[in-house]
């Protein structure tokens, strides 16, 4: 059992946010950060049995920004 699971979070092209676990096949999306946190918790709960569920969920935010040279 891992004590934590890490999700990479980025802005969705359609608006909102997308999250993908780095070490498991877990993906989710939401319109707001609060909703995304709830969706991630729910996805982790569905993916793991209670005894195997990580104790910590870490969110790693990735942002892309383009600026004029």
N, C-alpha and C positions, 0 to 999 in steps of 0.2 A: 504494500500500500504506500502510495506517495502521500506526504503530508500536505502538499499543495499542488494546485494545478494552475497553469498560466494560460491566459487567453490573450491573443493579439487582437486589438480593437482598432478599427479604422472607419473613417467616414464612408458611408455607402454612396455610390454614384446617384442613386435615386433619392437620397436624403436619409437622414437617420444614421444608424451605426450598424456595423457587422462585427461579429466576434467569432474567432476560431481558436480552439484549444491547440496548443503546440504539440502535446504528447498524446492526444486522443482524437477520435473522430467525432468531435462535438462542434457544431456550428449553430449560431443563432443570430437574429437581427432584431432591431427595435427602432422606434422613432425618436426616443429620448434616452438619455443616460440612465435615468431612474428605471425606466422600463427595461433597458438592456440588462441592468444589474439583476432585476427580478427574473428575466428570461434566462440569464446565465445560471443563476442559482437553481432554477427549475430544471434546466438541461443537465446540470451536474447531478442533481438528485435522481433524475430518470436514468442516467447512464451508469451509476454506481449503486451497489448494495450499500446499506447503512454501514456495515463494518468496513467497507473498502473506500467509502467516500472521503475525499481529501478534506482536511480541516480548514484550509485556507485557499481562497480563490484570488489569484493575482491578475490584475488587468494591466496589460502593457499597451499604451496608446501610441499609435503610429500616425503621424500626420504628414501630408505632402503639401508643400506650398511652393508655388511658382511665382517668381518675381522677375520683373524686367531687368535686363542687364544694363 
